[in-house]
Amino acid sequence: MPRWKVFFSQYLRWSSTVTQALALCVITFCVVLPLCCHRLLYSYFFIKSMYLDSMSEDALQESFKQGQDALHFWQSSSTGLSLRFSDITQHPELLVTVVTARRSEGRDFHYLLQVMRQLSVLLGDCGKRRCAEVLVCDVEGGPQEHQDAKLLESYFTVIRHSPEEQQNREQVNIFEREKRDYVFCLRKGWELVRPKNMVILEDDALPRQDFFTVIKDLLSRRFALQTLYIKLYHPERLQRYWNPEPYRILEWVGLGLVGATALLLTFPYWNPCSFSFTLSASRLLFFTLYFMAVAELLGRHYLLEARRLSPQLYAVSPATECCTPAMLFPGNASLRVAEYLDSSFCVKGNAKDMVLYQIARTIPGESSHSVEPNLITHIGAYSSVRPNPSRPKLL
Ligand SMILES: CC(=O)N[C@H]1[C@@H](OP(=O)(O)OP(=O)(O)OC[C@H]2O[C@@H](n3ccc(=O)[nH]c3=O)[C@H](O)[C@@H]2O)O[C@H](CO)[C@H](O)[C@@H]1O
């Protein structure tokens, strides 16, 4: 018999484990996952050429509608009577400061109004004793006022630069200006309210339903006393396992091992196609790799969503590099952060998020953390510090 026939008859018989493993991989990776995941934005199987444009357009239209709704909400006088958050109590458990600048592009999306509306709903839900005090930090000034911030003045305390500070502000590059504005908001919030803990939100960071519950839980954990900051958001596109974050590799291998062990131990009880898999080192290795591949290709972002079941399930890990739309500063860390940021200079490629990340890594005794899944949704399709395309895309 020719050698290839011997090979096929020995290895590719249905009863052979190699054939069964091959069949399982082909069915999973070439049929089931592509069918289930081709519309999932953060999956490897997402068909960009087919869906990205239409999904981006839908998202822009939805955000525009939400913006207009928020505008009507804040303009209606009846809401004005029932909602007043401007009477701020001193030394609250938590202060949320929302940093906002006027946007030249994407103005009609009213990101700030959307964020403040959501905050007012969440604060209304937390009972008689408010779970946080809220400030709006309007860093804009001069002749072209920030209309949305003005509209909110009847509901919230709005803080602004003095005219002299405003003049100095105009003379530096946009990234240094953004950083100085952030430092201003950190310090001013602290001076005014003396909170026990502080959250700084950028004006396009829409808090999710679990926002205050999870923050409360984080602050009750011991690590929070020692950390400089806790990041409450990391871009979804950077949440993959295949990213240079050491703890994620551990999570990935752990997930594969747990999945493989559970499958092999329970296999004899439900084996549907008479597969011949039983627990052995090579099978454990195969299924570990199989589950790791499934998890990565499906998209870690979607698996993280399962953690929303309970605040205790949210994962805390060393801080990741990019972005600061939502940051929690426990205790008086906000003052230390303001000092550290003051001593560095920001430019393009080294904006305040990079500077903060470096500070926490290099200054002895300081550490920083990230929580997953995200506690906010980033709704800002248009940036106020970088050039924008006419119709921004989701990816
Ligand atoms: C989702 C995301 O990746 N966002 C990051 C990205 O912001 P973006 O490029 O998305 O810019 P953005 O428009 O969200 O602005 C960031 C923040 O800066 C504020 N602002 C803007 C202009 C100004 O002169 N003063 C001022 O304080 C603005 O109100 C907002 O709170 O890059 C920034 C650094 O550059 C931060 O790391 C942001 O977290």
The ligand as an ORCA input file, in Angstrom:
! r2SCAN-3c Opt
* xyz 0 1
  C     -11.021     57.948     24.843
  C      -9.657     58.464     24.803
  O      -8.759     57.803     24.333
  N      -9.449     59.690     25.325
  C      -8.112     60.223     25.504
  C      -7.725     61.139     24.349
  O      -8.653     62.216     24.295
  P      -9.440     62.672     22.982
  O      -8.506     62.813     21.829
  O     -10.603     61.766     22.811
  O      -9.884     64.128     23.421
  P     -11.167     64.630     24.222
  O     -11.901     65.524     23.340
  O     -11.866     63.524     24.856
  O     -10.446     65.530     25.349
  C      -9.929     64.999     26.511
  C     -10.275     65.902     27.684
  O      -9.496     67.092     27.625
  C     -10.336     68.212     27.884
  N      -9.698     69.389     27.266
  C      -9.646     69.529     25.916
  C      -9.047     70.634     25.348
  C      -8.481     71.608     26.201
  O      -7.931     72.621     25.760
  N      -8.550     71.413     27.549
  C      -9.124     70.320     28.101
  O      -9.164     70.186     29.319
  C     -11.670     67.816     27.310
  O     -12.700     68.563     27.884
  C     -11.748     66.351     27.739
  O     -12.224     66.272     29.046
  O      -6.426     61.664     24.592
  C      -6.303     62.428     25.823
  C      -4.847     62.871     25.930
  O      -4.570     63.811     24.977
  C      -6.708     61.599     27.036
  O      -5.785     60.576     27.282
  C      -8.080     61.012     26.792
  O      -8.435     60.179     27.865
*
